[in-house]
Amino acid sequence: MNIVEKAAEKLKTLQPEQPLPPVDDAVPRRAPHTVERLQERIRMAEPQPAVEIAPPWHVDERALQRAGLLPREDGAGGRLADEVRRVKRPLLDNACGKSGKSFQHGQRIVVTSAVPGEGKTFTAMNLALSLAREPDFEVLLVDADIPKSDITQVLGLQGRAGLMEVLADERRRPADVIVRTDVPNLSIVPAGERHPLTAELFGGRRMQYVLEELGGHDRHRLLVFDSAPLLATPESPILATHMGQVLMVVGAGRTRQHEVVQALEGLGESQYVGLILNMSRLPAIENHYYSHYNHYSHYQFQDQ
């Protein structure tokens, strides 16, 4: 055997018995789910579009004036502002605990009356606007007069989800029905659609949760409720039981004494109750616009 034949024989002994796998099979492939995870991470790292915040709802003062919820004359507006300042001061003291008395849920204020036509919505609207001017508070005005819902109608909020929807549907969050307005520190909760079980919903367990959420667990958020008259609907006295402070508007020369007495008898002894004399023709210096109510038998009314 020559040298060439010996080299060829030795080369055969060095070759592997099994053929090498193709190049493609030798490269390990990445599992599809790993690639998907990497793509998802890339998408998450990309900047997300900003969440759009709805512009504040415009409070149309002219619409409020046309509806009789704001005075049209500048002079009348100034006098009203001074009177409302007198009304709100004890309410603020009670809410902050500065009055020396402790009122549970003092941040919840309901404005009501004994019977319709005494100006309670006018009072609730102007009280909320005045409270919103306080630098240390924010105000949530809740339209709880479900049959009339004047505040909702005048502000153009009809058709929007409101108090009734969040009470009837546990899937709704109370914060979702709060409408931020262009009046600093003032937000609105519309009444929502009428419901055949309004009284039951006002007295239900969810009502407590909704009120706590609307209050924001914050002593600096004041809730002002415009309520139906106490003697007009069954839900109004129920709503009043959830409140720490009650303002009852009395129409001068309109409200009968027995109506006021009957309305007051349904209120709790632990609540702060104020009487507001509305539509009085007495001069401002003689008109006791606001008085702390203790014993209704000592308050003089003209029976009709």
Residue, then its C-alpha position, 0 to 999 in steps of 0.5 A: m500500500n502506497i502512501v496515498e492509499k494509507a492517507a485515504e484509509k486513515l481519513k475514513t477512520l476519522q469521519p463520523e458515522q452519523p451525518l451532522p444535522p442541518v445548520d437550521d436544526a442545530v440553532p435552538r429556536r425561541a419559543p413563540h410565547t417568549v417572543e410574545r412576552l417580549q413584544e408585550r413588554i415593548r408595547m408597555a414601554e411605549p408611551q401611552p396616550a394621555v387620558e382625556i379629562a372632561p372640561p368643567w361643566h359651565v354654570d350659566e348664571r343667566a339660566l339660574q337668574r331666569a329660573g329664579l335661583l339667583p337675584r337679577e339685580d346687583g343690589a339684591g345680589g349684594r344683600l343676599a350675599d351678606e345674608v347667606r354669609r350669616v347663614k353659613r358661618p355656624l354651619l362651617d363651625n359645626a362642620c369643623g367642630k369649632s362650635g363646641k358641639s359635636f354633630q355626627h356627619g356635620q359636613r352633610i347639610v340638607v336644605t328643605s322646607a315643610v311644603p313646596g313653594e318656600g324657596k328651598t332650592f333658591t337657598a340651597m343654590n346660593l348657600a352652595l355658591s357661598l360655601a364654595r368661596e371659602p378657600d379651605f373647602e370644596v362643595l358638592l351640591v347634590d340634587a336630591d329633589i327627585p320629583k322636581s330636580d330643578i337644579t339638574q334641569v336648570l344647569g342642563l344636566q338632565g339625561r346624565a347619570g346621577l344620585m338615583e343611578v348610583l343608588a340603584d346600580e351597585r356597579r356604578r361608582p359614586a365618583d362617576v356621577i360627580v360633575r366638576t363645574d367651572v365655579p371654583n370648588l363647586s361640583i354637582v351631582p345630578a338627580g338622575e332618573r326617577h325611580p319607583l323605589t326612591a324612598e326604599l333606596f334612600g333608606g337602604r344600606r347602600m345609601q350610607y356607602v354612597l354618602e361616605e364616598l361622595g363625602g370623600h372621607d374628607r372634613h374639607r368637603l361639604l355636601v349640600f343637598d337640595s331636598a324635596p319638602l319634608l311633608a311632600t314626599p316619603e323619601s325627604p324625611i328619610l334623607a334628613t336622617h342621614m344629615g348632620q345639619v338641617l336648614m328648613v326654609v319657612g316662607a314668610g306669610r305662607t307657611r302655616q304653623h302646624e306645617v312647620v311643627q309637623a315637619l320639625e317633629g320628624l327631625g332628630e334631636s342630635q341634629y343641628v336644625g336652622l330655620i331660614l325666614n324667606m320672602s320677608r318684607l321686613p327691613a334687613i335690620e329687623n329681619h331675623y333671617y337665621s336662628h338656631y332652632n331649639h324648641y319649636s314651641h317658642y318660635q312664633f308663626q302666623d297661622q293661616 
